[in-house]
């Protein structure tokens, strides 16, 4: 679980909520029609812009940015090097027993191709197609979050315009203008808050997560292809270490 995302969102709401409460009059910031205009309008526009499966998949996208946690690169290197040792000592069929203890579907498929006796070129082609498809899925999820981040303030502005129209209709009673103006601006507040504290940051987090995951998958591909060619475990480790920062390569070498 990415605790930084949860802490950031909760802390943001707590800070803003504390500022509102401490200044008094927090009841003004609670307005159900404004919530419906901002978030209801945002969801409707998102449904129009994307297909229904893409729209329904937004929940999976959000969950991925919060719940999923990538393994450390050093651990991946240690794992793949261990498979290289097993392959050289006991043969490819011995890797089939290791596959039963792996939860990563990409790694299971990679080892399965070695067990099936696939060539290094075929393994590389198939696995890079997997990586490309993953990039496209993540890119679509990022586009949805970015669209929601752009749509929320726009819907908030629409709500503000609705409130201003209603306010102008009551200009004959100056005592109602202040309250009506406050309510009119609430929707803009909701839209800006949702966009800048939830959707845009989540889109950025998904983009970073996608880059890290695809980089680790490319590292796995190099290790698996090295095993498929029967390379020495030390060579496999050195190839995989290219994908990590120099300052932690010695650590990865030590644990391997």
WOJONOR-V629576 format. One line per field, one symbol per residue. ss: DSSP state (2 for helix, 1 for strand, 0 for the rest). phi: phi as a letter, one per 30 degrees, with the letter a starting at -180 (. if undefined). psi: psi as a letter, one per 20 degrees, with the letter a starting at -180 (. if undefined). A space follows every 10 residues. Layout:
ss->???
phi->???
psi->???
//
This chain:
ss->0022222222 2222222222 2220022220 0222222222 2222222220 0222220222 2222220000 0022222222 2222222222 0222222220 0000222222 2222200002 2222222222 2222222222 2222222222 2222222222 2222222200 0002222222 2222222222 2222222222 2222222222 2222222222 2222222200 0022222222 2000022222 222220
phi->.ddddddddd dddddddddd dddiiddddc bdeddddddd dddddddddc dddddddddd dddddcddbd ddeddddedd dddddddddc jddddddddd cccddddddd ddddddiddd dddddddddd ddddeddddd dddddddddd dedddddddd dddddddddc ddbedcdddd dddddddddd ddddddcbdd dddddddddd dddddddddd eddddddddi ddeddddddd dddcdedcdd dddddd
psi->pnhhgggggg hghggggghg ghirkhhhjo oghggggghg hggghhhghr rghgghihhh gghhiggppq rqhhhggggg hhhhggghgi rhhhihhhhi jphohghghg hhhghikqrh gggggghhhg gghgghghhg hhhgghghhh hghghhhghg hghhghghik iinhiigggh hghhighhgg ghgggiifgg hhgghhgggg ggghghhhgg gggghgghik qqhgggghgh ihirqhijhh ghhgi.
//
